[in-house]
Amino acid sequence: MKNYKPKGRLAAEAYINGILKGDRVLLSRAITIIESNLESDKTLAKEIIQAILPYSGNSIRIGITGVPGVGKSTFIEAFGKHLVSKGHKVAILSIDPSSQRSKGSILGDKTRMEELANMEEAYIRPSASGDTLGGVANKTGETMLLCEANGYDVLLIETVGVGQSETAVHGMTDFFLLLMLAGAGDELQGIKKGIMEMADMVVINKADGDNITMSKMAKRQYQNALHIFPLAESGWSPVVSTASAIKGIGIDKVWDEVKNFKKLVDENGYFIKNRNHQQIQWMYNNINEELKHLFYGSKDISSKLKVLEKDIISSKISPVKAAQNILDDFKKSF
């Protein structure tokens, strides 16, 4: 099984040439290879990534998250259509939370963004997050490079839900956008504190109809809250605005602020500094992932772990001592 090669795989050059020529079918097939756990595909993926690397990086990467019910898909569709109208090519990469039991995921963004999905200048790729945050960062990071080499100059990285994956997405994007609702209540304070510190912009969505007054009030509250945080290393002061994605109101303001941010970080050198930092962190993420696969992929380690699990349950050994024993055994194998 180790040397198994899936049917229909092409030579690396075919994917590379197709991606550089803007072929979306070959882009999709290359992303499938990136996401594969087969050893043969991993080797092929590395070859593809290395070749397209000089043609990547020419985009603005925007992370988008928000509280449940905020209307992320509606907002992203409206935002994507606005960007296309301005002459941009937009790729939307949606990270869906995989079930820890079944490892499955709900990949429904293409059906929720039907108009945008039918546009030639837009590309939507939902991806299951898998069982590790490092996996999210690595696979999505590689997918971003492929999309950039394919000609997409604005990348929207959507996280589904509010949780730890936001930190991973923040660590691979240039601009982080937080969508909120007016009158969300104090039950979301924990979410706000953790994620608002990362936000470059907060958008109060669904600011229409009877919700306009409440949205303006929420805008003032968030502006006051953001003033508490120290100025970010980028030198950018986070902006708060209101929008109605369903009515297309305030969407242009979001893009204007992204451009203002990009102008500032280009001028003060933060953009390149941050990208360089992300590249180095990406290397460490890959090292950590490979070490984990190497450890848990060992048959010897796997059998010893089962014995240790029984010993822990019967109180023959403490979890700390068990962990030390198995790691000592692993070190001896090198």
C-alpha positions as CSV (number, residue, x, y, z in Angstrom):
1,M,0.0,0.0,0.0
2,K,2.9,2.3,0.7
3,N,3.8,2.7,-3.0
4,Y,0.2,2.8,-4.2
5,K,-0.4,5.5,-6.7
6,P,-4.0,6.6,-7.3
7,K,-5.4,6.1,-10.8
8,G,-5.5,9.2,-13.0
9,R,-2.5,11.0,-11.4
10,L,-0.5,13.1,-13.9
11,A,3.1,13.9,-13.9
12,A,4.0,16.9,-11.7
13,E,4.8,19.0,-14.8
14,A,1.2,18.7,-16.1
15,Y,-0.2,20.2,-12.8
16,I,2.5,22.9,-12.7
17,N,1.9,24.0,-16.3
18,G,-1.8,23.9,-15.9
19,I,-1.8,26.0,-12.7
20,L,0.5,28.6,-14.3
21,K,-1.8,28.8,-17.3
22,G,-4.9,29.4,-15.1
23,D,-6.5,26.0,-15.6
24,R,-9.0,25.7,-12.7
25,V,-9.6,21.9,-13.3
26,L,-5.9,21.1,-12.8
27,L,-5.8,23.6,-9.8
28,S,-8.6,21.6,-8.2
29,R,-6.8,18.3,-8.9
30,A,-3.6,19.6,-7.5
31,I,-5.3,20.8,-4.3
32,T,-6.8,17.2,-3.9
33,I,-3.2,15.9,-4.0
34,I,-2.1,18.5,-1.4
35,E,-4.9,17.3,0.9
36,S,-4.1,13.6,0.4
37,N,-2.4,11.5,3.1
38,L,-0.9,9.0,0.6
39,E,2.9,9.0,0.6
40,S,3.0,9.1,-3.2
41,D,0.8,12.1,-3.2
42,K,2.9,13.8,-0.5
43,T,5.9,13.5,-2.7
44,L,4.0,14.8,-5.8
45,A,2.7,17.7,-3.7
46,K,6.1,18.8,-2.6
47,E,7.3,18.8,-6.2
48,I,4.3,20.9,-7.3
49,I,4.7,23.4,-4.5
50,Q,8.4,23.9,-5.0
51,A,7.9,24.6,-8.7
52,I,5.1,27.1,-8.3
53,L,6.6,28.9,-5.4
54,P,8.3,31.7,-7.4
55,Y,4.8,32.5,-9.0
56,S,3.0,32.7,-5.6
57,G,2.7,35.4,-2.9
58,N,1.1,38.1,-5.2
59,S,-2.2,38.5,-3.3
60,I,-3.8,39.9,-0.3
61,R,-4.8,37.1,2.1
62,I,-7.9,38.0,4.2
63,G,-9.0,35.8,7.1
64,I,-12.8,36.0,7.8
65,T,-14.5,34.6,10.9
66,G,-17.6,35.4,12.9
67,V,-20.1,34.3,15.5
68,P,-22.8,31.7,14.6
69,G,-25.6,33.2,12.6
70,V,-23.7,36.2,11.5
71,G,-24.2,35.4,7.8
72,K,-20.6,34.7,6.8
73,S,-21.5,33.0,3.5
74,T,-23.9,35.8,2.5
75,F,-21.2,38.4,3.4
76,I,-18.4,36.5,1.6
77,E,-20.6,36.2,-1.5
78,A,-21.4,39.9,-1.5
79,F,-17.8,40.8,-0.8
80,G,-16.5,38.4,-3.5
81,K,-18.9,39.8,-6.1
82,H,-17.8,43.3,-5.2
83,L,-14.1,42.4,-5.7
84,V,-14.9,40.7,-9.1
85,S,-16.7,43.9,-10.1
86,K,-13.4,45.8,-9.3
87,G,-11.4,43.5,-11.7
88,H,-10.0,41.1,-9.1
89,K,-9.8,37.3,-9.2
90,V,-11.0,35.9,-5.9
91,A,-10.4,32.5,-4.3
92,I,-12.5,31.5,-1.3
93,L,-11.0,28.8,0.9
94,S,-13.4,27.6,3.5
95,I,-12.1,25.5,6.4
96,D,-14.9,23.2,7.6
97,P,-14.7,21.6,11.0
98,S,-14.2,17.8,10.6
99,S,-16.1,15.5,12.9
100,Q,-13.7,14.0,15.5
101,R,-15.6,10.8,15.3
102,S,-16.3,10.3,11.6
103,K,-13.6,12.6,10.2
104,G,-16.3,13.9,7.9
105,S,-17.3,17.5,7.2
106,I,-20.1,19.5,5.8
107,L,-18.9,21.1,2.6
108,G,-21.8,23.3,1.8
109,D,-20.3,26.7,0.8
110,K,-20.6,26.2,-2.9
111,T,-24.4,25.8,-2.6
112,R,-24.6,28.8,-0.3
113,M,-22.6,31.0,-2.6
114,E,-24.3,30.0,-5.9
115,E,-23.9,33.3,-7.8
116,L,-20.3,33.7,-6.9
117,A,-19.5,30.1,-7.6
118,N,-20.8,30.6,-11.2
119,M,-18.4,33.5,-11.9
120,E,-15.3,32.8,-13.9
121,E,-13.2,35.1,-11.8
122,A,-14.1,33.4,-8.5
123,Y,-13.0,30.0,-7.2
124,I,-14.5,28.4,-4.1
125,R,-12.8,25.5,-2.4
126,P,-14.2,24.0,0.8
127,S,-11.7,21.9,2.7
128,A,-12.1,19.7,5.8
129,S,-9.9,20.8,8.7
130,G,-9.0,17.3,9.7
131,D,-8.0,16.5,13.3
132,T,-5.2,19.0,13.8
133,L,-4.8,22.7,13.7
134,G,-1.3,22.3,12.3
135,G,-2.9,20.4,9.4
136,V,-5.2,23.3,8.8
137,A,-2.3,25.7,8.6
138,N,-0.2,23.5,6.3
139,K,-2.7,22.3,3.8
140,T,-4.5,25.7,3.6
141,G,-1.2,27.4,3.3
142,E,-0.2,25.2,0.4
143,T,-3.6,25.7,-1.3
144,M,-3.1,29.5,-1.0
145,L,0.1,29.2,-2.9
146,L,-1.5,27.2,-5.7
147,C,-4.4,29.7,-6.0
148,E,-1.9,32.6,-6.2
149,A,0.1,30.9,-8.9
150,N,-3.2,30.3,-10.7
151,G,-3.8,34.0,-10.9
152,Y,-6.0,34.8,-7.9
153,D,-5.0,38.1,-6.3
154,V,-7.4,38.2,-3.4
155,L,-7.8,35.1,-1.1
156,L,-10.6,34.9,1.4
157,I,-10.0,32.3,4.1
158,E,-13.2,31.5,5.9
159,T,-13.3,29.7,9.2
160,V,-16.5,27.9,10.1
161,G,-17.5,28.6,13.7
162,V,-15.5,30.4,16.4
163,G,-12.7,28.4,18.0
164,Q,-9.0,27.6,18.0
165,S,-8.8,27.4,14.2
166,E,-9.1,31.2,14.1
167,T,-5.6,31.4,15.6
168,A,-4.3,29.2,12.9
169,V,-6.0,31.3,10.1
170,H,-4.8,34.5,11.7
171,G,-1.3,33.2,11.5
172,M,-1.4,32.6,7.7
173,T,-3.3,35.7,6.5
174,D,-2.4,39.4,6.1
175,F,-5.7,41.0,7.2
176,F,-8.2,39.5,9.8
177,L,-11.9,40.4,9.5
178,L,-14.3,39.6,12.4
179,L,-18.0,39.6,11.6
180,M,-20.3,40.4,14.6
181,L,-24.0,40.9,15.2
182,A,-25.7,43.8,17.1
183,G,-27.2,42.8,20.4
184,A,-25.3,39.5,20.6
185,G,-25.3,39.7,24.4
186,D,-22.8,39.1,27.2
187,E,-22.6,35.4,26.6
188,L,-20.2,36.1,23.7
189,Q,-17.7,38.1,25.9
190,G,-15.2,35.2,26.0
191,I,-15.3,35.0,22.2
192,K,-14.9,38.7,21.8
193,K,-11.9,39.1,24.0
194,G,-9.9,36.3,22.4
195,I,-10.6,37.1,18.8
196,M,-11.1,40.8,18.9
197,E,-7.4,41.2,19.8
198,M,-6.6,39.6,16.4
199,A,-9.1,41.6,14.4
200,D,-7.9,44.3,11.9
201,M,-11.5,45.1,11.2
202,V,-14.8,44.4,12.9
203,V,-18.0,44.5,10.7
204,I,-21.4,44.5,12.3
205,N,-23.4,42.6,9.7
206,K,-27.2,42.6,9.2
207,A,-27.3,46.3,9.7
208,D,-30.6,46.9,8.0
209,G,-34.3,47.4,8.7
210,D,-35.2,47.6,12.4
211,N,-31.6,46.6,13.2
212,I,-29.9,49.8,12.0
213,T,-30.1,51.7,15.3
214,M,-28.9,48.7,17.3
215,S,-26.0,48.2,14.8
216,K,-24.9,51.8,15.2
217,M,-24.9,51.4,18.9
218,A,-22.9,48.1,18.7
219,K,-20.4,49.9,16.4
220,R,-19.7,52.5,19.1
221,Q,-19.4,49.8,21.8
222,Y,-16.9,47.8,19.7
223,Q,-14.9,51.0,18.9
224,N,-14.6,51.7,22.6
225,A,-13.6,48.1,23.3
226,L,-10.9,48.1,20.7
227,H,-9.3,51.2,22.2
228,I,-8.4,49.2,25.2
229,F,-6.0,46.9,23.3
230,P,-2.4,48.1,22.6
231,L,-1.6,49.2,19.1
232,A,-0.7,46.2,16.9
233,E,2.8,45.6,15.6
234,S,1.5,46.5,12.1
235,G,0.8,50.0,13.3
236,W,-2.8,49.7,12.2
237,S,-5.7,50.8,14.4
238,P,-8.6,48.3,14.0
239,V,-11.7,49.7,12.3
240,V,-15.3,49.1,13.0
241,S,-18.1,49.5,10.5
242,T,-21.6,48.3,9.8
243,A,-22.8,46.4,6.7
244,S,-25.8,44.6,5.3
245,A,-24.5,41.8,3.1
246,I,-28.0,40.8,1.9
247,K,-28.6,44.4,0.7
248,G,-25.0,45.1,-0.5
249,I,-24.6,48.0,1.9
250,G,-21.2,48.8,3.4
251,I,-19.3,46.2,1.4
252,D,-17.3,48.8,-0.5
253,K,-16.2,50.2,2.9
254,V,-14.6,46.9,3.9
255,W,-12.5,46.7,0.7
256,D,-11.5,50.4,1.1
257,E,-10.1,49.6,4.6
258,V,-8.3,46.5,3.4
259,K,-6.6,48.7,0.8
260,N,-5.8,51.3,3.5
261,F,-4.2,48.6,5.6
262,K,-2.2,47.2,2.7
263,K,-0.9,50.7,1.9
264,L,0.2,51.3,5.5
265,V,2.0,47.9,6.0
266,D,3.7,48.2,2.6
267,E,5.1,51.6,3.6
268,N,6.3,50.6,7.1
269,G,7.7,47.2,6.0
270,Y,5.3,45.1,8.2
271,F,3.8,43.3,5.3
272,I,7.0,41.6,4.2
273,K,8.1,41.1,7.8
274,N,4.9,39.3,8.7
275,R,5.0,37.1,5.5
276,N,8.5,36.1,6.4
277,H,7.5,35.2,9.9
278,Q,4.6,33.1,8.6
279,Q,6.9,31.2,6.2
280,I,9.2,30.3,9.1
281,Q,6.3,29.3,11.3
282,W,5.0,27.2,8.5
283,M,8.3,25.3,8.4
284,Y,7.9,24.5,12.1
285,N,4.3,23.4,11.6
286,N,5.4,21.0,9.0
287,I,8.2,19.6,11.3
288,N,5.7,19.1,14.1
289,E,3.2,17.4,11.8
290,E,5.8,15.1,10.4
291,L,7.2,14.2,13.8
292,K,3.7,13.4,15.0
293,H,3.0,11.1,12.0
294,L,6.3,9.5,12.5
295,F,5.6,8.8,16.2
296,Y,2.0,7.5,15.9
297,G,2.7,5.8,12.6
298,S,5.2,3.4,14.3
299,K,3.7,-0.1,14.8
300,D,6.0,-0.6,17.8
301,I,4.9,2.6,19.4
302,S,1.2,1.8,18.7
303,S,1.4,-1.6,20.4
304,K,3.3,-0.2,23.4
305,L,0.7,2.6,23.8
306,K,-2.1,0.1,24.1
307,V,-0.3,-1.7,26.9
308,L,0.4,1.6,28.7
309,E,-3.3,2.6,28.3
310,K,-4.3,-0.6,30.3
311,D,-1.6,0.1,32.9
312,I,-2.8,3.7,33.4
313,I,-6.4,2.5,33.8
314,S,-5.3,-0.2,36.4
315,S,-3.2,2.5,38.2
316,K,0.1,0.6,37.6
317,I,1.7,3.7,36.2
318,S,0.9,7.4,36.1
319,P,0.1,9.2,32.8
320,V,3.2,11.4,33.2
321,K,5.5,8.3,33.7
322,A,3.8,6.5,30.9
323,A,4.4,9.4,28.5
324,Q,8.1,9.6,29.5
325,N,8.6,5.8,29.0
326,I,7.1,5.8,25.5
327,L,9.1,8.8,24.5
328,D,12.3,7.3,25.9
329,D,11.6,4.1,23.8
330,F,11.0,6.3,20.7
331,K,14.3,8.1,21.2
332,K,16.2,4.8,21.4
333,S,14.9,3.9,17.9
334,F,17.1,6.6,16.3
